[in-house]
Amino acid sequence: MSNISEEQGIKNGTDNEEQELYENYRFTVDKGQETMRLDKYLQMRIEGVSRTKVQAAAKASCVLVNDKPAKSNYKIKPLDIISVLLPTPPRELEILPENIPFNIAYEDDDVLVIDKEAGMVVHPGYGNFTGTLLNALAYYFDGKKDKNGNQITPYLVHRIDKDTSGLLLIAKNEEAQIMLAKQFFDHTTERKYNALVWGDFIEDSGTVVGNLARSTKDRRVMAVYDDPEIGKHAITHWTVLERFGYVTLVECVLETGRTHQIRAHLKHIGHPLFNDAMYGGDQILKGTTFSKYKQFVNNCFQLLPRQALHAMTLGFEHPTTHQRMHFESPLPNDIATVLDKWRRYSASSKEMI
């Protein structure tokens, strides 16, 4: 048995494409408050937070006093306005270490970059209490110590959906987690996805801006709302990489990281992801009525039994060295195979015209 930190509020391991794992706190110091260190004050005000974590947050410029970064030894004064950005408070969840293989793209003392295969749930949730990446990480880190002799505990910085493949960033200590979470909050990370979607585009590139919130018709999916009071602000930039007539390969750059952002945004503009059952992409939405074409598409669905979405690029500033890190993940075989089939089909269709 092993205790491993799971982010609070994660309930379902299968319904999150990528979501920011942090929250804001804001306090106004009481008029009668006695002078004390900032870190001690915040430890008293934020439930379950350690002084060490507050100090790490201050070091990462995640603690502001009167809108200016403050050190942890700052002496608070009455009516000071304190703002804090922290990764969502962890709760201890006992997770059985399981010897589950996973692909490591990079690892050092502070970070672990994983190239996740499709079908792996990132964290335990309803219907997925075992067999997750966190179970695999519990096994991988079991008995391993950091340079200070402490047990290594992995922390999620962001997450990707069960049936989305590609790069995922894990912090190996709280300080690294806070530093990385700040970058996601400031939108300074680089995240690019490749997606095969239904339909052709008139333009070569564009941007989808639309608040995302749970659909009132189906709580499992996200919907785009024009009302700025509903949902969370979300921005997705897309660029056409390759056109096949009835489907298109696009690159999506995330400016924000919301639940199902790419899937919901592309559905909203009329281009659901290929074989995305939750957003209607598992139907033949474009093309001819010929039976051979229907058979071709159904064969593609069988070769790629999931939404055609891959987290291809991940870039961030290293939390300790401050060097810019950049990683690329090649397309997995299922997507690559289906793309080759569409290339051949598209080429043969053009020859017949």
N, C-alpha and C positions, 0 to 999 in steps of 0.2 A: 504494500500500500504506500502511496506517496501523496503528499500534499502539493498541489500545484496551483498557482494563482490563475483564476478565471475572471474575466472582466464582468463586473456587475451589470445586470440588465440583459445579458445574452440569454435568450430563451430558446431559440430555435436555430440549430446549426446549419439549416439548409436554405434559409431565405434571405441571406445577406450577401450581396455582391461585394460591397466594400463600404464600410461605415466608420466614421471617425469615432475614436474611442477616448473622448475626453469631455470634460464639462467645466463650466465656469462657476466661480464663487465670487460674491461681491459683498463686502462688509463695510459699514460705517462705524467707526470706533465711537463708543458712548462718550458723552460729555464728561462723565465722572470716572472714566477708565484711568487706572494708574499706569505709569510708564512701565513698559516691559519690552523684551525683545520680540521682534516680529515673528520669528519662528515659533516661539513659545505661545504667543497669542493665537496663531493659526492652528497650532496643535490642539488648543482648547476649543476653537470654534468649528473645526472640520472633523466630523466623527470618523474615527478609525484611521486617521492619517498619522504617520510617524514624523517625528521632528527631522529625521534624516531625509524623508521624502520632501518636506517643506524646504529644507536647505538645498536639495537638488533642484527643486523647482525655481528657487531664487537664483541659483547659479545659471539656470537656463533662461533667465529673464522672463519667467512665467509668473512672477509675483510683482505687481505694480502697486505703488502707493501714490495716490494723487496723480495717476496716469504716467508715472515714471518708474522704471525698474528699480527695485530696492534690494539691498542685501539682507541676508537673514538676521544679521545683528542690529538692523535698524531699530531704533527705539520709537515705538508707536506713540502718537499723540492724540488727544481727544479730537474727534471729527475727521480724522484721517479716513480717506476712502481707499480700501484695499481690494484689489482684484487679483484673482488667482486662477490659473489654468492648470489643471491636473488631469492625467489619465483617469478614467472612471475608477472609483475605489474598488480594489479587488476584494472578492470574498473567497475564503478558503473552501475549496471543493476537493474532496478526496477523490482522486482519479487513479484508477488502477494502471500501473505501467504496462504497456503492451508492446511486444516486439513486432512493430509494424514498420516496414521499410519506408523511407521517404528520401527525396532527392535534395541534397545540400548543394546550393550554388556557391555559397561562401560562408565562412565562419571565422570569427576572431573572439577576443575576450568580451566584447560588448554586444555584437550583433550576430544574427544567424539569418541568412537569406535562403529560403526554401523554394524550390521549383515544384509546386504542388501538382499532382496528377488530378485529372477530373475524377469525380466520384468520392474523393476524400472529404469528409466533414472536418472543419477546422476545430470546432469545440463541441463538447457535449451539449445536448439539448433534447427537447421532446422527440422521442423516437430514435435518438442517436446518443445513447449514454456510454457506448464503448466504440472502439474502432476509429476514434477521431485522431486528428493530428496532435492534440494535447495529450492523449494517451500515449502516442508514439514518442512525444517529447519527454514525457515523464520517465519512460524507459531509457531514452537516450541520455538524459541528464542524471539518472539515478546514481548517486554516489560520487558524481563529479563536483569538484570544488573550484571556486574561482581563485585568483591570485592571493586573496586575503584569507583563504581557507574556509569560506562560506559555501554552503550548498547552492549550486546554480539553479535559479528559478527562471523559466522563460515567461516573458510577458508579451501579450499581443499588442501590436501598435495599430494594425488595421486588419481587416479580414476579407476574404473572398469566398464566394459561394461554393457550395459542394461541387456543382457541375461546371464551374469555371476553373480552367487550368492556369498555371503560371506562377509568377513570382510573388512571394509573401515575405514580409519583414517581421522578424521576431527580435525583441530586446532580451538581453541576458541578465539585466539588472535594472533596478528602479531608476537610477540616474539616466541610463541610456534610454529607457522607455519615455521618460519625461522630455528629454532632448528631442527625441524623434517625434513624439506626439505634437510638440510645438511646431515642428516643420509641417506636419500634416495640417495643423490648424492655420498656419500662415500660407498654405498652398505653395510651399517652396520645394516640395517633392516632385519628381518626374514620374508620371504613370501613363503608360500607353498600352492600349489593348488592340488586338486585331479581332474583328468580328465579321462573320459572313452573314449578310442580311438579305431579306427579300426585296426585290425591285431594283430599278436603276435610278440614278440621281441625275437631275438636270445640271446641277453645279458640281464642281470638283471638290469643294469643301464648304463647310458651314459650321454654325454653332447653334446648339439647342439650349435655350434658357427657360427654365420652368420649375416652379416649386413642386416638390414631391411629397406625397403623403399617401397613407393607406387608401386604397379604393373603397368607396362606400358599397360597392357591389360585391367585392371579393377581398377580404382582409389579407389574403396571402400575397396580393400584388400591389404595386405602387402605381399611382396615377398622377398625371400632371395637372396642376391647378393654376389658373390665371390670378386668383385672389392671393395677394401677397401675405395675407393673414393666415393662409392655410399652408401647412407643410414647411419644408426646409428649402432654402434657395439652392439651386443646383445648376451647374454649367458643364456641358459636354461639347467639345470640339471634335468634328469628324473630318476626315480626308479620304477621298476615294483612292484606293491602291490598285484595284483591278476590277474591270467590269466583265460580267459574263452574260449580260442581257437580262435574264430573269432574276439573277442574284448578283450581289456586289460585295467585294471584300473592302472593308473600310478600316482605317486606323482611328481609334477614339482616344482623345487626350482628356483626362479628368482634371477639371479645375477644382471640383469639390468631390467628396466621396460619400455619396448617399446610398442607402439601401436600394439595390436594383437600378442604379442610376442609368447605366448604359441601356439596359433592357427596356426600361420604361420610356426613356427619352426617344430611342429609336422607334419603338412602337408608336409613340405619340406623333412622329413625323411620317408615319406610314411605312416604316421599314423594320418590321420585327426581326429578331435574330432567327437565323435558320435553325429549325427544329427546337425552338424554345417553346415547350408545351405550355408553360404558365402564361406566356404572352401571345399565344396564338400562332407561333411560328412553326408548329408541327403539322400544319396544313399546307397544301399546294396553293400558294397565294398568287403566283405569277406563272405564266407559261401557256402552253397549248393544251388542247383537250385530247391529244393523241394518247392512246394507251401506252405506247412505248415511252413517252415522256413521263407519264405517271409512274411507270415501273422504274425509270431512271431515278426520279426523285425519291421514291420509296427505298430504293437501294442505298441512296445517299443517307437517308434517315437511319437505316440499319447500320451503316458504317460509322455514323456519327450520332449515337443515341443520346444526345444532350444538346444544349444550346451551344452554338459555334462561337465561343468567346474565350480568348486567351490573353492573360496578363503578360504581355511580351517584354515591357521595359519598366525598370524600376531605378530611380535615381534619388539620392539623398546625401546630406552632409553627415559624415561619420561623427557620432556623438562625442568621441574622445579626441581623435586626430584632427577633426574638422576638414578632412580631405573630402572632395566630392567623389562619391561612389556611384558607379553606373553598371547595371546588369541587363543582359539580354537573354531571353529564353526562346529557343527555336520553337516553331509550331509543332505541336504533338502530332503523332502519326494519324490520328483520326481526322483532324482538320486538314492536314496536308494531303491525305488521300482523297478526301472529298473535293478539295480545291483542284487537284489534278483531273478528277473526273469532270468537273465543270469546265475546265480549260479545254479538254478534248471535245466535250459536247458543244461548247460555244464555237470552237474552231470548225467543227463539222457542220454546224448549222449555218455558219457564214458561207461555207463552200457551196452549200445547196442553194443559196439565194442567187 
